[in-house]
Amino acid sequence: MNQDLVVVLTTLALYAGLVVSPGPGFALITRLSMSGARTAAYAASLGFAVGATFYAILTMTGLVILLERVSWLAAAVEVAGGCYLIYFGVSAWLSGAAATGGESPDMPTGAWRGFRIGLLVDLSNPKGIAFFLSLYSVAIPAGTALWAKAAILVGGFALEVLWYSLVALLLSSRPARATYRRFGGWIERGIGTVLAGFGARLIAARL
């Protein structure tokens, strides 16, 4: 088998492991899907893919090294990302406290708002930089062909969209929606706590 093809398949297999692992993105998609904002959830999936691909391109081109070497800038990005996740988590928690009949009064709806929130949540998690640095330094040799690198970018983009779209489809089903209508307030509080927790961990790592 062509060596570059092996690199593509190996890298995407490792990438898939990251995508399916729980994180802020999964919490956001859960909130949107179960509340009935399916369009926003699908758009958020696209936002995740764009954000992840941006970090991947920075890593492949070596530009991310500049961010890593300027320690104060890397710290600022991480703290800012943590603050955003805490803000979004607190907003979800307060929505749960104010929810009536299992419906959140300020649930994001619409494709553009879903995409924007998905993009911001992905970009606000600078741990993605560390992942791409560690993955690409091990899985992608220096002499990898340009077509293989492009295939990894396209494949990673597709994995993000397909996985989170599948999650959105499953969690927007009738049983999931019925669960949200019954326990929407508690679900909002739980998701808000998870998002705020991720943000607090990002900030604590820089203290």
Secondary structure, DSSP 8 states (H G I E B T S, - for coil): --HHHHHHHHHHHHHHHHHHS-SHHHHHHHHHHHTT-HHHHHHHHHHHHHHHHHHHHHHHHTTHHHHHHSHHHHHHHHHHHHHHHHHHHHHHHHHHHH-BTTB-TT---SHHHHHHHHHHHHHT-THHHHHHHHHHHHHS-TT--HHHHHHHHHHHHHHHHHHHHHHHHHHTSHHHHHHHHHHHHHHHHHHHHHHHHHHHHHHHTT-
